[in-house]
């Protein structure tokens, strides 16, 4: 008996060993670093599903957007680059020239058929990083949502005003939204305007109303390309903001609040007008993030503000979104052990409908279900109706823009209001001379100059001194700290490449 | 000449043989010293090789392999930058204020805690004042923001209520976003966070004071203030001087974490210090040469100050000083 038992146990043990070695799958590992500001679990349903579908071990280093370049610089200096990452500007070209990233064109036909199918003939070569031949980087062409200025119709009705169309009307509405008890709670607890220095889009339309593309470049009358702070009407925009600040219409915490805190002001009904793209505000956040009662159709709640430019007579909307189209590129490091898997990953996640849906919407049947797939109508299921839970489980994290194809999941699933407001905003968009960030002077002085611009704006809004004199000092500082050199290079580039 | 060299060799041999004898005698003590030595070699001395970046045109992509030597060119570039000059002046100002207010606080706090006779209450106070040291500056910023922001902050709400109730006209501002008030917030939050932790050394030193001195003083009719002035403070003198030397030596460390977390565009002109400047140009703009030069400059000033303070301390009191 004892012998039989021993033999049986030995046999079971041997079979178990055989089974484990036979069925254990050895998965290739790919590492990637990406920027984003969602709170996501390290291991989550979407990532696990993705690993199973691609038969890969995927290790994601998810970095907050503000820290991404810092982290990347550190990894480059330490020569410990992840397999897949995004890079822009001169750094991208330096990495290419130093052989730190690979030309992955040989892998595209076999492992990236959807990538190839997605681009038109000669389109990839237009990317700065591919300008010397080969394919070193792929760009995100679809993440081009434009910023809208959304206004709450119920608040407008409460204060008896219409959607503003001129700067004066804008002020009137902002004033009423601050002091006219627009939420009807009987308390003086709202603001007419909320913006955060940590979130550029939140300033766009106020500056656009004066014909100024906020935080972008402008062309002066003599043809010089320079910073927006040197626009001839910059001080007019500042005076408008100063008035809002001094009268208590503008949230005075604009310099200390984070981007998320500025969102929260809108979500909890402390402000009734907010600059953000409608796809985010009227779809991604809607209705889960809002703490007040919302109608089913966001179009019943929101309208878009477009101010008529006094000089041109044209409505000034969001700024034309350029940067992500031409500058940022996903690249594969030379240390990547399995470039074919890296391409397979990029191809699936960013260029196929199935991969885009998974990483954008989550797992079908578990996290969401289609109502009318043809028209992009879907609903999130159960606990995943909550935005925070949805993102913690990995949706909208690895593919927040919905994919890199022109028609991606995000665009396919726009609700009617988001779709209409995005398209309409395009007609009113404020264009500007777009300069790539590959210029030497940008690499050398770019961050410092942006800091000076922010410091100037913040202090000019709150100062009680001589605004014009202080403005002149900031401009002089901007010029002496590398701005003049940057201006010269931008102007030269523009004249040669416009 | 030959004689001198022989003497030197003899002295060197003598030192080595004495060291070998000491090691044999206290072998375990030397073994215990080893991890400390390894730590300093690996983490403090070996990385000093990187200082050459400050004298070279370093590029993060090409790395150390292709790095043209530029001598003091990077330093010249650094010193002409207005942003660095501003950071340098702010650094001195903030450090000076922190020493002025922050250095005496732990001494005062220790003496006060030492006077508490109820043991339970004493421990409670001690723990309460030490705990803030372990709170991250980013959490402290969150707390300060919750206190100071004008929309929902506790302090503005209280001030508004006072104004409404008593018809006063107290100005309600965000203390974190005003140049006039930011420095006060910076120093007060620094005192709150660090003073308690600083009491540990002083309390230990006070505990070591011979109690018979106090008893004798009491018999002679000395009150609490007299005891403090003639016994406690003189007994703490060498501890105070040693810690002052360390503090002055680190005068260029104005507190990166705190300022990085608390500053914003409205106050950056008075809050930007060398460390935040180095972080910005080094980590965000990847100008490692410039950042290294700034860091090295800062360290050299620190070294000079340590040696200078030590020299002064030894002149004033030969038993003081750290070397």
Interface residues (C-beta under 8 A of the other chain):
Chain A: X69 X70 X73 X74 X76 X77 X79 X91 X94 X95 X97 X98 X100 X191 X197 X251 X252 X253 X255 X256 X257 X265 X270 X443 X444 X446 X447 X448 X451 X454 X455 X457 X458 X459 X462 X477 X480 X481
Chain B: X59 X60 X61 X62 X63 X81 X82 X83 X145 X148 X149 X150 X151 X174 X176 X177 X264 X265 X266 X268 X269 X280 X281 X283 X284 X285 X286 X287 X288
